[in-house]
Amino acid sequence: MPANENTRKNRLAFGAEIVTYDDARRAAKRRLPRMIYDFIDGAAGRETAPARNRAGFDAVNLQPRALRNVTERCLKTHLLGQVFDAPFGIAPMGMCGLTYPGADQIMADQCTARNIPLGLSTAASIPLENMRQLAGDNAWFQLYASGSTEQTMSFVERAKQAGYQKLILTVDVPQVSRRVRDHKNGFEVPFRIGPKQFLDFALHPQWSLSMLWHGIPETANYKHPNSGGFDRNSSRAGADWTFLDQLRQVWSGELIIKGVTSTEDARHIQAAGADAIWVSNHGGRQLDSAPSSVTLLPPIRAAVGPNYPVIFDSGVRHGEDVIKALALGADFVMLGRPVMFALGAAGGRGLRAYLDEVTLEISTAMAQIGTCSVPDITPQCLYGDTQISSALTTENIALIPTEHHKTGGHR
Ligand SMILES: Cc1cc2nc3c(=O)[nH]c(=O)nc-3n(C[C@H](O)[C@H](O)[C@H](O)COP(=O)(O)O)c2cc1C
């Protein structure tokens, strides 16, 4: 997509007040009950990991370049047999419907219109069959291996029957982590409404009235008789390499493994026949002491080689973050919390404005660093080895072969 003034007009016409991630987060904090805001914003334990994710990004610099003709810029990105109009999509998130009535439909519309992928969580507030109808091949189904193997496989069968081509297995939630804010707020699905929650809802009438009018969203996929019902805290700890082999045998579409942070796991997953890995620390929602997400990219890229598809999330907030992740070894980048906040702030208007802004930021930054296409975003776009190493050594990155930065690595 060329740097397009229409995009900016569209944003100014429809959502001038919500432009950046910080705008969306602030507005969502005002509109959403505290319990819902904290469910989105919160993380594991002392919540140090999200800050570390951001520090990782901020420590990486891009190298501006001069006198290159960057008039015609294109954001098209090839991934796993699909061509998308931008190098980013929406990560799977449970219960998006809590942010705004019709949130799933809004995301489907945006992803279809922009031709970007949308991860649909097992714990989504819309049945997977309906989402496939709404978003077609842009919808990817995300699987949690909870309950019995038969129950898990029933989701796989449903995804197959519905026509999904891409299945994401999330492997970084063997047990839902201790999220202190959720615990203190009494956040449970389905809701249990005591005096504290009642007061919280009463103080946020706009959200509460809209939910009363449209109905409180449910974990819709678990309404199916074979699903075993929803239990947010149910253990997913039984899933192991044998389960991955089983899954690989029954799922003939593309299989993506999400939540990879170790080079050893990455190699093992690759050898097990998965089609892609998704580097993520779940936005710091699982392990408080997890390493900063972006620092994981170079060693994992080095471990799986230049051609193996690597998707990335955790801490991405701005267009330049997308570029940094691509330059450090990712092929594709996913947005998590910002999407929830943009929806929570102003529904479709908020999401449209935020996604417009990210797209524009990517295009503008590409011009600054002298690149016209996504495949041109390589480690050479990063500012200096010294900068990179000092950014990365803080997180145990002595492992990165220097040639990866020098020779352009994955692309
Ligand atoms: C409210 C919320 C719910 C989430 N639910 C899921 C889920 O059901 N399945 C999953 O694989 N990841 C889930 N995630 C993790 C996201 O897919 C993604 O990895 C994470 O949000 C990235 O971190 P960031 O939001 O800080 O960028 C969830 C994240 C949030 C914020």
The ligand as a Gaussian input file, in Angstrom:
#p B3LYP/6-31G(d) Opt

LIG

0 1
 C       -7.435000     -10.414000      26.993000
 C       -6.516000     -11.379000      26.309000
 C       -6.962000     -12.668000      26.046000
 C       -6.111000     -13.575000      25.399000
 N       -6.590000     -14.823000      25.076000
 C       -5.798000     -15.660000      24.364000
 C       -6.319000     -16.911000      23.918000
 O       -7.472000     -17.248000      24.150000
 N       -5.488000     -17.705000      23.199000
 C       -4.190000     -17.363000      22.906000
 O       -3.479000     -18.109000      22.255000
 N       -3.687000     -16.180000      23.318000
 C       -4.459000     -15.329000      24.010000
 N       -3.968000     -14.103000      24.400000
 C       -2.574000     -13.736000      24.050000
 C       -2.506000     -13.025000      22.700000
 O       -2.787000     -13.903000      21.646000
 C       -1.096000     -12.444000      22.469000
 O       -0.157000     -13.476000      22.565000
 C       -0.747000     -11.340000      23.464000
 O       -1.858000     -10.502000      23.654000
 C        0.436000     -10.522000      22.963000
 O        0.840000      -9.580000      23.919000
 P        0.454000      -8.016000      23.805000
 O       -1.029000      -7.972000      23.855000
 O        1.054000      -7.399000      25.010000
 O        1.019000      -7.516000      22.543000
 C       -4.791000     -13.195000      25.052000
 C       -4.368000     -11.901000      25.332000
 C       -5.214000     -10.989000      25.944000
 C       -4.724000      -9.595000      26.197000

